[in-house]
Amino acid sequence: MHSKRLSEQAAEDILNMITVKKKYLPGDKLPNENDLSAELKISRTTLREAIRILITHNILEIKRGKGTYVVPKQNLRDDFCLDDAMTAMVGLKDLMEIRLIIEPEIAYYAAKRASDKEIEKILYHGELIENKIRNGEDRTEEEQMFHNSIAKSTHNDFINRLMPIINQGIYKGVILSKEKCKTNDDTLIDHQVIMDYLKKRDADGARIAMKLHIIRGMDNLGLSRD
């Protein structure tokens, strides 16, 4: 826990350099690992974890062979700005709990409101995820697109504004479950059940299926629901 707090504090310090002090502007390259860790008075291990946190929030990006850069303004998500990230560095358990609170209802309203084309789009992303899992490939982006397409089908603008936070939970969950075959198998089953209920426009079924999907994900990741 202590190292986690250090890395999150370091991430906030770097973010402060970008957003408040304007020491590093969008598009700028950060100093090398040795210099930046010395400046922040932290270990290189802590710095690497802090950088990973900021990459997760689309604040930093690594350019292979060149270094670590602040994401250019035009690449930042409109609905998840730099300032928002300062208050969004929460643990996976918190993110998964938010998913558990919100996403079952998202599935419920998607089943009621989605157009036929929107259902087709959800099924398309579900198929991409299945292919990625079966081929042992990274499915993070497809996983986010699957859940985002369900959210968009609610036709509720505020829900769409919440999705960047939900996406953080999806991202972290996928990263931690990559090596767990059981989680991948469960995802295939759960997604198919969710899609079946959405196709049938069974709102109550979609809600329950999504809830069970997230609960199973939390259980597989060893996250308590107390």
MARDREN-936471 format. One record per residue (C-alpha): residue number from 1; residue in one letter; chain; x, y, z. Coordinates in nm, 2 decimals. Example, Ala and Ser with C-alpha at 12.3 -4.5 7.8 and 13.67 -1.06 7.14 Angstrom:
% residues 2
- k:r:c:east:north:up
- 1:a:A:1.23:-0.45:0.78 .
- 2:s:A:1.37:-0.11:0.71 .
//
This chain:
% residues 226
- k:r:c:east:north:up
- 1:m:A:0.00:0.00:0.00 .
- 2:h:A:0.28:0.24:0.08 .
- 3:s:A:0.45:0.20:-0.26 .
- 4:k:A:0.11:0.25:-0.42 .
- 5:r:A:0.06:0.58:-0.23 .
- 6:l:A:0.41:0.69:-0.34 .
- 7:s:A:0.34:0.62:-0.70 .
- 8:e:A:0.01:0.80:-0.70 .
- 9:q:A:0.16:1.10:-0.52 .
- 10:a:A:0.44:1.11:-0.78 .
- 11:a:A:0.18:1.09:-1.06 .
- 12:e:A:0.00:1.39:-0.90 .
- 13:d:A:0.33:1.58:-0.87 .
- 14:i:A:0.41:1.52:-1.24 .
- 15:l:A:0.05:1.62:-1.33 .
- 16:n:A:0.09:1.94:-1.13 .
- 17:m:A:0.41:2.02:-1.33 .
- 18:i:A:0.20:1.99:-1.64 .
- 19:t:A:-0.13:2.15:-1.54 .
- 20:v:A:-0.04:2.41:-1.28 .
- 21:k:A:0.33:2.50:-1.31 .
- 22:k:A:0.32:2.45:-1.69 .
- 23:k:A:0.68:2.32:-1.67 .
- 24:y:A:0.59:2.06:-1.93 .
- 25:l:A:0.35:2.15:-2.21 .
- 26:p:A:0.14:1.92:-2.43 .
- 27:g:A:0.38:1.76:-2.68 .
- 28:d:A:0.69:1.82:-2.46 .
- 29:k:A:0.93:1.54:-2.38 .
- 30:l:A:0.99:1.46:-2.01 .
- 31:p:A:1.34:1.44:-1.87 .
- 32:n:A:1.51:1.10:-1.87 .
- 33:e:A:1.43:0.85:-1.59 .
- 34:n:A:1.74:0.93:-1.38 .
- 35:d:A:1.69:1.30:-1.39 .
- 36:l:A:1.32:1.30:-1.32 .
- 37:s:A:1.34:1.05:-1.04 .
- 38:a:A:1.61:1.26:-0.88 .
- 39:e:A:1.41:1.58:-0.92 .
- 40:l:A:1.10:1.42:-0.75 .
- 41:k:A:1.32:1.24:-0.49 .
- 42:i:A:1.17:0.90:-0.57 .
- 43:s:A:1.30:0.57:-0.69 .
- 44:r:A:1.30:0.48:-1.06 .
- 45:t:A:1.05:0.20:-0.98 .
- 46:t:A:0.81:0.45:-0.83 .
- 47:l:A:0.86:0.68:-1.12 .
- 48:r:A:0.78:0.41:-1.37 .
- 49:e:A:0.46:0.32:-1.19 .
- 50:a:A:0.36:0.69:-1.17 .
- 51:i:A:0.42:0.72:-1.55 .
- 52:r:A:0.20:0.41:-1.60 .
- 53:i:A:-0.08:0.58:-1.41 .
- 54:l:A:-0.06:0.89:-1.62 .
- 55:i:A:-0.05:0.68:-1.94 .
- 56:t:A:-0.37:0.51:-1.82 .
- 57:h:A:-0.53:0.85:-1.79 .
- 58:n:A:-0.41:0.96:-2.14 .
- 59:i:A:-0.18:1.23:-1.99 .
- 60:l:A:0.15:1.08:-2.10 .
- 61:e:A:0.25:0.86:-2.39 .
- 62:i:A:0.57:0.66:-2.46 .
- 63:k:A:0.72:0.69:-2.80 .
- 64:r:A:0.93:0.38:-2.87 .
- 65:g:A:1.30:0.47:-2.89 .
- 66:k:A:1.24:0.84:-2.81 .
- 67:g:A:1.11:0.87:-2.46 .
- 68:t:A:0.81:0.98:-2.26 .
- 69:y:A:0.60:1.27:-2.38 .
- 70:v:A:0.30:1.48:-2.26 .
- 71:v:A:0.01:1.39:-2.48 .
- 72:p:A:-0.06:1.67:-2.74 .
- 73:k:A:-0.38:1.87:-2.67 .
- 74:q:A:-0.56:1.75:-2.98 .
- 75:n:A:-0.52:1.38:-2.86 .
- 76:l:A:-0.67:1.44:-2.52 .
- 77:r:A:-1.03:1.31:-2.48 .
- 78:d:A:-1.27:1.60:-2.47 .
- 79:d:A:-1.46:1.45:-2.18 .
- 80:f:A:-1.17:1.36:-1.96 .
- 81:c:A:-0.94:1.66:-1.93 .
- 82:l:A:-0.61:1.69:-1.74 .
- 83:d:A:-0.76:1.86:-1.43 .
- 84:d:A:-1.02:1.58:-1.40 .
- 85:a:A:-0.74:1.32:-1.38 .
- 86:m:A:-0.61:1.47:-1.06 .
- 87:t:A:-0.92:1.36:-0.88 .
- 88:a:A:-0.97:1.03:-1.07 .
- 89:m:A:-0.66:0.84:-0.95 .
- 90:v:A:-0.85:0.58:-0.76 .
- 91:g:A:-0.79:0.21:-0.70 .
- 92:l:A:-0.92:-0.07:-0.91 .
- 93:k:A:-1.17:-0.17:-0.64 .
- 94:d:A:-1.33:0.17:-0.64 .
- 95:l:A:-1.35:0.17:-1.02 .
- 96:m:A:-1.50:-0.18:-1.03 .
- 97:e:A:-1.76:-0.07:-0.76 .
- 98:i:A:-1.86:0.22:-0.98 .
- 99:r:A:-1.90:-0.02:-1.27 .
- 100:l:A:-2.11:-0.24:-1.05 .
- 101:i:A:-2.33:0.05:-0.95 .
- 102:i:A:-2.38:0.20:-1.30 .
- 103:e:A:-2.33:-0.06:-1.58 .
- 104:p:A:-2.62:-0.29:-1.50 .
- 105:e:A:-2.86:0.00:-1.54 .
- 106:i:A:-2.68:0.10:-1.86 .
- 107:a:A:-2.74:-0.24:-2.00 .
- 108:y:A:-3.11:-0.22:-1.89 .
- 109:y:A:-3.17:0.11:-2.08 .
- 110:a:A:-2.96:0.00:-2.38 .
- 111:a:A:-3.19:-0.30:-2.42 .
- 112:k:A:-3.49:-0.07:-2.42 .
- 113:r:A:-3.36:0.21:-2.63 .
- 114:a:A:-3.09:0.08:-2.87 .
- 115:s:A:-3.16:0.10:-3.24 .
- 116:d:A:-3.11:-0.21:-3.46 .
- 117:k:A:-2.79:-0.06:-3.59 .
- 118:e:A:-2.66:0.01:-3.24 .
- 119:i:A:-2.73:-0.36:-3.14 .
- 120:e:A:-2.53:-0.46:-3.45 .
- 121:k:A:-2.24:-0.24:-3.34 .
- 122:i:A:-2.24:-0.39:-2.99 .
- 123:l:A:-2.24:-0.74:-3.14 .
- 124:y:A:-1.96:-0.64:-3.37 .
- 125:h:A:-1.74:-0.53:-3.08 .
- 126:g:A:-1.83:-0.84:-2.89 .
- 127:e:A:-1.71:-1.06:-3.18 .
- 128:l:A:-1.38:-0.86:-3.20 .
- 129:i:A:-1.32:-0.93:-2.83 .
- 130:e:A:-1.39:-1.30:-2.88 .
- 131:n:A:-1.13:-1.31:-3.16 .
- 132:k:A:-0.87:-1.12:-2.96 .
- 133:i:A:-0.91:-1.36:-2.66 .
- 134:r:A:-0.90:-1.67:-2.88 .
- 135:n:A:-0.58:-1.54:-3.05 .
- 136:g:A:-0.42:-1.44:-2.72 .
- 137:e:A:-0.41:-1.07:-2.83 .
- 138:d:A:-0.46:-0.75:-2.62 .
- 139:r:A:-0.84:-0.68:-2.61 .
- 140:t:A:-0.83:-0.36:-2.40 .
- 141:e:A:-0.95:-0.12:-2.67 .
- 142:e:A:-1.22:-0.36:-2.80 .
- 143:e:A:-1.34:-0.42:-2.44 .
- 144:q:A:-1.38:-0.05:-2.39 .
- 145:m:A:-1.56:-0.01:-2.73 .
- 146:f:A:-1.80:-0.29:-2.64 .
- 147:h:A:-1.90:-0.13:-2.31 .
- 148:n:A:-1.90:0.22:-2.47 .
- 149:s:A:-2.13:0.11:-2.75 .
- 150:i:A:-2.38:-0.02:-2.49 .
- 151:a:A:-2.36:0.31:-2.30 .
- 152:k:A:-2.42:0.51:-2.62 .
- 153:s:A:-2.73:0.30:-2.69 .
- 154:t:A:-2.89:0.44:-2.38 .
- 155:h:A:-2.92:0.78:-2.55 .
- 156:n:A:-2.83:0.95:-2.22 .
- 157:d:A:-2.56:1.21:-2.26 .
- 158:f:A:-2.46:1.21:-1.89 .
- 159:i:A:-2.39:0.84:-1.90 .
- 160:n:A:-2.16:0.89:-2.20 .
- 161:r:A:-1.98:1.16:-1.99 .
- 162:l:A:-1.92:0.90:-1.72 .
- 163:m:A:-1.77:0.64:-1.95 .
- 164:p:A:-1.41:0.77:-1.93 .
- 165:i:A:-1.41:0.68:-1.56 .
- 166:i:A:-1.57:0.34:-1.64 .
- 167:n:A:-1.30:0.29:-1.91 .
- 168:q:A:-1.03:0.32:-1.64 .
- 169:g:A:-1.19:0.03:-1.46 .
- 170:i:A:-1.21:-0.17:-1.78 .
- 171:y:A:-0.85:-0.09:-1.87 .
- 172:k:A:-0.70:-0.19:-1.53 .
- 173:g:A:-0.92:-0.50:-1.50 .
- 174:v:A:-0.81:-0.63:-1.84 .
- 175:i:A:-0.44:-0.56:-1.77 .
- 176:l:A:-0.45:-0.75:-1.44 .
- 177:s:A:-0.65:-1.04:-1.59 .
- 178:k:A:-0.44:-1.09:-1.90 .
- 179:e:A:-0.27:-1.40:-1.77 .
- 180:k:A:-0.58:-1.55:-1.61 .
- 181:c:A:-0.74:-1.81:-1.85 .
- 182:k:A:-1.05:-1.84:-1.62 .
- 183:t:A:-1.12:-1.46:-1.65 .
- 184:n:A:-1.09:-1.48:-2.03 .
- 185:d:A:-1.32:-1.78:-2.05 .
- 186:d:A:-1.57:-1.61:-1.82 .
- 187:t:A:-1.56:-1.29:-2.03 .
- 188:l:A:-1.65:-1.49:-2.34 .
- 189:i:A:-1.95:-1.65:-2.16 .
- 190:d:A:-2.06:-1.33:-1.99 .
- 191:h:A:-2.04:-1.12:-2.30 .
- 192:q:A:-2.24:-1.37:-2.50 .
- 193:v:A:-2.52:-1.37:-2.24 .
- 194:i:A:-2.53:-0.99:-2.23 .
- 195:m:A:-2.55:-0.98:-2.61 .
- 196:d:A:-2.82:-1.24:-2.62 .
- 197:y:A:-3.04:-1.04:-2.38 .
- 198:l:A:-2.97:-0.72:-2.57 .
- 199:k:A:-3.07:-0.88:-2.90 .
- 200:k:A:-3.39:-1.00:-2.73 .
- 201:r:A:-3.46:-0.66:-2.59 .
- 202:d:A:-3.48:-0.82:-2.25 .
- 203:a:A:-3.39:-0.52:-2.02 .
- 204:d:A:-3.41:-0.71:-1.69 .
- 205:g:A:-3.20:-0.99:-1.83 .
- 206:a:A:-2.94:-0.75:-1.96 .
- 207:r:A:-2.92:-0.58:-1.63 .
- 208:i:A:-2.87:-0.91:-1.44 .
- 209:a:A:-2.62:-1.04:-1.69 .
- 210:m:A:-2.41:-0.72:-1.67 .
- 211:k:A:-2.42:-0.73:-1.29 .
- 212:l:A:-2.30:-1.09:-1.28 .
- 213:h:A:-2.03:-1.01:-1.53 .
- 214:i:A:-1.88:-0.74:-1.32 .
- 215:i:A:-1.92:-0.94:-0.99 .
- 216:r:A:-1.74:-1.23:-1.15 .
- 217:g:A:-1.47:-1.00:-1.27 .
- 218:m:A:-1.42:-0.86:-0.92 .
- 219:d:A:-1.41:-1.21:-0.78 .
- 220:n:A:-1.15:-1.33:-1.03 .
- 221:l:A:-0.94:-1.03:-0.94 .
- 222:g:A:-0.96:-1.10:-0.57 .
- 223:l:A:-1.16:-0.78:-0.50 .
- 224:s:A:-1.40:-0.80:-0.20 .
- 225:r:A:-1.75:-0.66:-0.22 .
- 226:d:A:-1.79:-0.58:0.15 .
//
